[in-house]
Amino acid sequence: MKRIFFLIISFIVFCYLGISFWSIRKSYDSINYIPYNTFGVVLGTSKYLHGGGINAYFKYRIDAAYFLFHHKKIRYIIVSGDNREKNYNEPKMMKKELIKKGIPSHFIYEDFYGISTLHSIVRVHKVFHQKKFTIISQKFHNERAIFIGNCLGLDVIGFNAKSLTFDRKIQLREVFARIKALWDVFCFFY
């Protein structure tokens, strides 16, 4: 029983740290070092928290996208997210906020079917015909997205939006998301 437990824990640690290590040279915190790409892709999240108030992850992703655009590190922005519920539309919310910041609407494309990180990455390639682009999200999310993109043969990098202090719930969710990412990539190829 201890051996099985050890193997499970080892696998989880391998998934988490392996994905971080895989993307270490493709994840950027500084505007000074990130290379130019024509397209930046903002990965979706809700604008509002379930209990009310603005979701800081949303705000920081919008700020990061604006920052890249303003510093001419990207030319176009794809806002990719979920819109499966009647009054819930992540791409529309993101586009609206970017326009409020002064980015003209003709530089922003909406992807309404980015229901997961995998879907967002695949759709940038299949729908928008891009093999090289910048992903915009928090570092932990970018690492997973870069891993997925690279496994699909795409040349992707990530610009790390500001993150919150350590959040146990988000980190636990990310552990399972990374295991799922490995599963998704394996299933995609086989």
Phi and psi in degrees as GROMACS dihedral restraints (atoms count N, CA, C in turn):
[ dihedral_restraints ]
;  ai    aj    ak    al  type     phi  dphi    fc
    3     4     5     6     1   -63.5    20    10
    4     5     6     7     1   -35.8    20    10
    6     7     8     9     1   -65.1    20    10
    7     8     9    10     1   -43.2    20    10
    9    10    11    12     1   -63.4    20    10
   10    11    12    13     1   -45.3    20    10
   12    13    14    15     1   -58.9    20    10
   13    14    15    16     1   -44.7    20    10
   15    16    17    18     1   -61.1    20    10
   16    17    18    19     1   -42.6    20    10
   18    19    20    21     1   -64.3    20    10
   19    20    21    22     1   -40.9    20    10
   21    22    23    24     1   -64.5    20    10
   22    23    24    25     1   -48.0    20    10
   24    25    26    27     1   -61.9    20    10
   25    26    27    28     1   -42.4    20    10
   27    28    29    30     1   -61.6    20    10
   28    29    30    31     1   -42.0    20    10
   30    31    32    33     1   -62.9    20    10
   31    32    33    34     1   -43.6    20    10
   33    34    35    36     1   -62.9    20    10
   34    35    36    37     1   -46.0    20    10
   36    37    38    39     1   -63.0    20    10
   37    38    39    40     1   -43.1    20    10
   39    40    41    42     1   -59.1    20    10
   40    41    42    43     1   -45.5    20    10
   42    43    44    45     1   -60.0    20    10
   43    44    45    46     1   -48.5    20    10
   45    46    47    48     1   -66.5    20    10
   46    47    48    49     1   -53.4    20    10
   48    49    50    51     1   -72.3    20    10
   49    50    51    52     1   -33.7    20    10
   51    52    53    54     1   -61.5    20    10
   52    53    54    55     1   -43.4    20    10
   54    55    56    57     1   -67.4    20    10
   55    56    57    58     1   -39.1    20    10
   57    58    59    60     1   -61.9    20    10
   58    59    60    61     1   -46.6    20    10
   60    61    62    63     1   -63.6    20    10
   61    62    63    64     1   -39.9    20    10
   63    64    65    66     1   -56.9    20    10
   64    65    66    67     1   -37.7    20    10
   66    67    68    69     1  -103.4    20    10
   67    68    69    70     1     5.7    20    10
   69    70    71    72     1   -56.5    20    10
   70    71    72    73     1   -36.1    20    10
   72    73    74    75     1   -91.8    20    10
   73    74    75    76     1     2.7    20    10
   75    76    77    78     1  -119.5    20    10
   76    77    78    79     1    10.5    20    10
   78    79    80    81     1  -116.2    20    10
   79    80    81    82     1   123.6    20    10
   81    82    83    84     1  -119.0    20    10
   82    83    84    85     1   137.8    20    10
   84    85    86    87     1  -102.6    20    10
   85    86    87    88     1   -22.6    20    10
   87    88    89    90     1  -109.0    20    10
   88    89    90    91     1   134.9    20    10
   90    91    92    93     1   -66.5    20    10
   91    92    93    94     1   -25.3    20    10
   93    94    95    96     1   -69.6    20    10
   94    95    96    97     1   -27.3    20    10
   96    97    98    99     1  -107.6    20    10
   97    98    99   100     1   -16.0    20    10
   99   100   101   102     1   -73.1    20    10
  100   101   102   103     1   131.5    20    10
  102   103   104   105     1   -72.6    20    10
  103   104   105   106     1   160.7    20    10
  105   106   107   108     1   -74.0    20    10
  106   107   108   109     1   139.5    20    10
  108   109   110   111     1  -134.4    20    10
  109   110   111   112     1   146.5    20    10
  111   112   113   114     1   -62.4    20    10
  112   113   114   115     1   -41.3    20    10
  114   115   116   117     1  -113.8    20    10
  115   116   117   118     1   139.8    20    10
  117   118   119   120     1  -115.2    20    10
  118   119   120   121     1   142.1    20    10
  120   121   122   123     1  -120.2    20    10
  121   122   123   124     1   116.3    20    10
  123   124   125   126     1   -90.2    20    10
  124   125   126   127     1   119.0    20    10
  126   127   128   129     1   -79.8    20    10
  127   128   129   130     1   139.0    20    10
  129   130   131   132     1   -73.7    20    10
  130   131   132   133     1   150.3    20    10
  132   133   134   135     1  -159.0    20    10
  133   134   135   136     1   161.2    20    10
  135   136   137   138     1   -69.7    20    10
  136   137   138   139     1   144.5    20    10
  138   139   140   141     1   -72.4    20    10
  139   140   141   142     1   -33.3    20    10
  141   142   143   144     1  -114.2    20    10
  142   143   144   145     1   147.2    20    10
  144   145   146   147     1   -77.9    20    10
  145   146   147   148     1   156.3    20    10
  147   148   149   150     1   -60.3    20    10
  148   149   150   151     1   -35.2    20    10
  150   151   152   153     1   -86.2    20    10
  151   152   153   154     1     2.5    20    10
  153   154   155   156     1   104.8    20    10
  154   155   156   157     1   160.6    20    10
  156   157   158   159     1    92.0    20    10
  157   158   159   160     1   164.2    20    10
  159   160   161   162     1   -79.0    20    10
  160   161   162   163     1   136.5    20    10
  162   163   164   165     1   -76.9    20    10
  163   164   165   166     1   118.9    20    10
  165   166   167   168     1   -62.2    20    10
  166   167   168   169     1   -34.2    20    10
  168   169   170   171     1   -60.5    20    10
  169   170   171   172     1   -41.7    20    10
  171   172   173   174     1   -62.3    20    10
  172   173   174   175     1   -52.6    20    10
  174   175   176   177     1   -56.4    20    10
  175   176   177   178     1   -46.1    20    10
  177   178   179   180     1   -68.8    20    10
  178   179   180   181     1   -32.6    20    10
  180   181   182   183     1   -67.8    20    10
  181   182   183   184     1   -40.9    20    10
  183   184   185   186     1   -64.5    20    10
  184   185   186   187     1   -44.7    20    10
  186   187   188   189     1   -58.7    20    10
  187   188   189   190     1   -43.7    20    10
  189   190   191   192     1   -65.3    20    10
  190   191   192   193     1   -41.6    20    10
  192   193   194   195     1   -63.0    20    10
  193   194   195   196     1   -44.6    20    10
  195   196   197   198     1   -61.0    20    10
  196   197   198   199     1   -43.6    20    10
  198   199   200   201     1   -58.9    20    10
  199   200   201   202     1   -47.5    20    10
  201   202   203   204     1   -61.8    20    10
  202   203   204   205     1   -44.6    20    10
  204   205   206   207     1   -64.2    20    10
  205   206   207   208     1   -47.3    20    10
  207   208   209   210     1   -60.7    20    10
  208   209   210   211     1   -36.3    20    10
  210   211   212   213     1   -90.6    20    10
  211   212   213   214     1    12.4    20    10
  213   214   215   216     1    57.1    20    10
  214   215   216   217     1    38.9    20    10
  216   217   218   219     1   -96.0    20    10
  217   218   219   220     1   -12.2    20    10
  219   220   221   222     1  -143.2    20    10
  220   221   222   223     1   155.8    20    10
  222   223   224   225     1  -105.9    20    10
  223   224   225   226     1   -38.5    20    10
  225   226   227   228     1  -124.0    20    10
  226   227   228   229     1   154.9    20    10
  228   229   230   231     1  -124.6    20    10
  229   230   231   232     1   130.2    20    10
  231   232   233   234     1  -105.1    20    10
  232   233   234   235     1   123.4    20    10
  234   235   236   237     1  -100.8    20    10
  235   236   237   238     1   115.5    20    10
  237   238   239   240     1  -118.3    20    10
  238   239   240   241     1   125.9    20    10
  240   241   242   243     1  -172.0    20    10
  241   242   243   244     1  -169.0    20    10
  243   244   245   246     1   -90.9    20    10
  244   245   246   247     1   143.9    20    10
  246   247   248   249     1  -147.7    20    10
  247   248   249   250     1    33.5    20    10
  249   250   251   252     1   -74.4    20    10
  250   251   252   253     1   -21.3    20    10
  252   253   254   255     1   -96.6    20    10
  253   254   255   256     1   154.5    20    10
  255   256   257   258     1   -54.6    20    10
  256   257   258   259     1   -49.3    20    10
  258   259   260   261     1  -108.3    20    10
  259   260   261   262     1    31.7    20    10
  261   262   263   264     1  -135.1    20    10
  262   263   264   265     1   118.1    20    10
  264   265   266   267     1  -148.5    20    10
  265   266   267   268     1    92.7    20    10
  267   268   269   270     1   -59.1    20    10
  268   269   270   271     1   -48.1    20    10
  270   271   272   273     1   -59.8    20    10
  271   272   273   274     1   -41.0    20    10
  273   274   275   276     1   -64.7    20    10
  274   275   276   277     1   -40.7    20    10
  276   277   278   279     1   -64.4    20    10
  277   278   279   280     1   -42.1    20    10
  279   280   281   282     1   -67.3    20    10
  280   281   282   283     1   -43.9    20    10
  282   283   284   285     1   -60.9    20    10
  283   284   285   286     1   -44.0    20    10
  285   286   287   288     1   -58.8    20    10
  286   287   288   289     1   -43.2    20    10
  288   289   290   291     1   -67.7    20    10
  289   290   291   292     1   -39.1    20    10
  291   292   293   294     1   -66.0    20    10
  292   293   294   295     1   -38.2    20    10
  294   295   296   297     1   -65.2    20    10
  295   296   297   298     1   -40.7    20    10
  297   298   299   300     1   -58.6    20    10
  298   299   300   301     1   -32.6    20    10
  300   301   302   303     1   -78.8    20    10
  301   302   303   304     1    -7.6    20    10
  303   304   305   306     1   108.7    20    10
  304   305   306   307     1     5.9    20    10
  306   307   308   309     1   -83.6    20    10
  307   308   309   310     1   123.8    20    10
  309   310   311   312     1   -61.5    20    10
  310   311   312   313     1   141.9    20    10
  312   313   314   315     1   -60.3    20    10
  313   314   315   316     1   -28.5    20    10
  315   316   317   318     1   -73.0    20    10
  316   317   318   319     1    -4.1    20    10
  318   319   320   321     1   -98.0    20    10
  319   320   321   322     1     0.6    20    10
  321   322   323   324     1  -119.5    20    10
  322   323   324   325     1   125.8    20    10
  324   325   326   327     1  -112.1    20    10
  325   326   327   328     1   140.6    20    10
  327   328   329   330     1  -103.2    20    10
  328   329   330   331     1   133.4    20    10
  330   331   332   333     1  -116.4    20    10
  331   332   333   334     1   107.2    20    10
  333   334   335   336     1   -85.2    20    10
  334   335   336   337     1    -2.4    20    10
  336   337   338   339     1  -117.1    20    10
  337   338   339   340     1    23.4    20    10
  339   340   341   342     1   -84.7    20    10
  340   341   342   343     1    65.3    20    10
  342   343   344   345     1   -77.2    20    10
  343   344   345   346     1    -9.1    20    10
  345   346   347   348     1  -151.6    20    10
  346   347   348   349     1   168.6    20    10
  348   349   350   351     1   -60.3    20    10
  349   350   351   352     1   -43.9    20    10
  351   352   353   354     1   -59.0    20    10
  352   353   354   355     1   -48.3    20    10
  354   355   356   357     1   -59.6    20    10
  355   356   357   358     1   -43.5    20    10
  357   358   359   360     1   -59.7    20    10
  358   359   360   361     1   -46.8    20    10
  360   361   362   363     1   -66.0    20    10
  361   362   363   364     1   -46.5    20    10
  363   364   365   366     1   -62.2    20    10
  364   365   366   367     1   -40.8    20    10
  366   367   368   369     1   -69.6    20    10
  367   368   369   370     1   -32.9    20    10
  369   370   371   372     1   -60.3    20    10
  370   371   372   373     1   -38.5    20    10
  372   373   374   375     1   -74.6    20    10
  373   374   375   376     1   -50.4    20    10
  375   376   377   378     1   -77.2    20    10
  376   377   378   379     1   -40.2    20    10
  378   379   380   381     1   -90.9    20    10
  379   380   381   382     1   -42.6    20    10
  381   382   383   384     1   -98.6    20    10
  382   383   384   385     1    -1.0    20    10
  384   385   386   387     1    57.9    20    10
  385   386   387   388     1    41.5    20    10
  387   388   389   390     1  -112.6    20    10
  388   389   390   391     1   130.9    20    10
  390   391   392   393     1  -105.4    20    10
  391   392   393   394     1   -14.8    20    10
  393   394   395   396     1  -132.8    20    10
  394   395   396   397     1   120.0    20    10
  396   397   398   399     1  -160.7    20    10
  397   398   399   400     1   168.2    20    10
  399   400   401   402     1  -106.6    20    10
  400   401   402   403     1   128.2    20    10
  402   403   404   405     1   -93.6    20    10
  403   404   405   406     1   137.9    20    10
  405   406   407   408     1  -121.8    20    10
  406   407   408   409     1   112.7    20    10
  408   409   410   411     1  -168.6    20    10
  409   410   411   412     1  -170.7    20    10
  411   412   413   414     1   -75.5    20    10
  412   413   414   415     1   158.3    20    10
  414   415   416   417     1   -53.5    20    10
  415   416   417   418     1   -47.4    20    10
  417   418   419   420     1   -60.8    20    10
  418   419   420   421     1   -36.4    20    10
  420   421   422   423     1   -75.0    20    10
  421   422   423   424     1   -41.6    20    10
  423   424   425   426     1   -59.3    20    10
  424   425   426   427     1   -40.8    20    10
  426   427   428   429     1   -58.4    20    10
  427   428   429   430     1   -44.6    20    10
  429   430   431   432     1   -66.5    20    10
  430   431   432   433     1   -43.1    20    10
  432   433   434   435     1   -65.2    20    10
  433   434   435   436     1   -40.2    20    10
  435   436   437   438     1   -62.5    20    10
  436   437   438   439     1   -44.8    20    10
  438   439   440   441     1   -56.9    20    10
  439   440   441   442     1   -48.8    20    10
  441   442   443   444     1   -60.8    20    10
  442   443   444   445     1   -49.2    20    10
  444   445   446   447     1   -59.7    20    10
  445   446   447   448     1   -45.2    20    10
  447   448   449   450     1   -64.7    20    10
  448   449   450   451     1   -38.9    20    10
  450   451   452   453     1   -64.2    20    10
  451   452   453   454     1   -26.6    20    10
  453   454   455   456     1   -87.3    20    10
  454   455   456   457     1     3.3    20    10
  456   457   458   459     1    84.0    20    10
  457   458   459   460     1    18.1    20    10
  459   460   461   462     1   -98.6    20    10
  460   461   462   463     1   154.0    20    10
  462   463   464   465     1  -101.2    20    10
  463   464   465   466     1    86.7    20    10
  465   466   467   468     1  -115.7    20    10
  466   467   468   469     1   149.4    20    10
  468   469   470   471     1  -129.6    20    10
  469   470   471   472     1   167.9    20    10
  471   472   473   474     1  -127.1    20    10
  472   473   474   475     1   141.0    20    10
  474   475   476   477     1  -108.2    20    10
  475   476   477   478     1   121.7    20    10
  477   478   479   480     1   -83.9    20    10
  478   479   480   481     1   112.7    20    10
  480   481   482   483     1   -70.1    20    10
  481   482   483   484     1   156.8    20    10
  483   484   485   486     1   -55.3    20    10
  484   485   486   487     1   144.6    20    10
  486   487   488   489     1  -117.5    20    10
  487   488   489   490     1   171.2    20    10
  489   490   491   492     1   -88.0    20    10
  490   491   492   493     1   167.7    20    10
  492   493   494   495     1   -63.5    20    10
  493   494   495   496     1   169.0    20    10
  495   496   497   498     1   -49.0    20    10
  496   497   498   499     1   125.1    20    10
  498   499   500   501     1  -122.4    20    10
  499   500   501   502     1   108.6    20    10
  501   502   503   504     1   -56.9    20    10
  502   503   504   505     1   -41.6    20    10
  504   505   506   507     1   -63.7    20    10
  505   506   507   508     1   -44.4    20    10
  507   508   509   510     1   -65.9    20    10
  508   509   510   511     1   -42.3    20    10
  510   511   512   513     1   -66.1    20    10
  511   512   513   514     1   -38.8    20    10
  513   514   515   516     1   -65.2    20    10
  514   515   516   517     1   -42.3    20    10
  516   517   518   519     1   -60.5    20    10
  517   518   519   520     1   -39.8    20    10
  519   520   521   522     1   -66.0    20    10
  520   521   522   523     1   -35.5    20    10
  522   523   524   525     1   -56.8    20    10
  523   524   525   526     1   -49.3    20    10
  525   526   527   528     1   -69.8    20    10
  526   527   528   529     1   -33.9    20    10
  528   529   530   531     1   -64.6    20    10
  529   530   531   532     1   -35.3    20    10
  531   532   533   534     1   -72.0    20    10
  532   533   534   535     1   -37.4    20    10
  534   535   536   537     1   -63.2    20    10
  535   536   537   538     1   -43.1    20    10
  537   538   539   540     1   -64.1    20    10
  538   539   540   541     1   -37.5    20    10
  540   541   542   543     1   -60.6    20    10
  541   542   543   544     1   -43.9    20    10
  543   544   545   546     1   -61.6    20    10
  544   545   546   547     1   -42.7    20    10
  546   547   548   549     1   -62.8    20    10
  547   548   549   550     1   -45.9    20    10
  549   550   551   552     1   -60.2    20    10
  550   551   552   553     1   -44.7    20    10
  552   553   554   555     1   -64.7    20    10
  553   554   555   556     1   -43.2    20    10
  555   556   557   558     1   -60.5    20    10
  556   557   558   559     1   -45.5    20    10
  558   559   560   561     1   -67.4    20    10
  559   560   561   562     1   -33.4    20    10
  561   562   563   564     1   -64.5    20    10
  562   563   564   565     1   -36.3    20    10
  564   565   566   567     1   -87.6    20    10
  565   566   567   568     1   -17.8    20    10
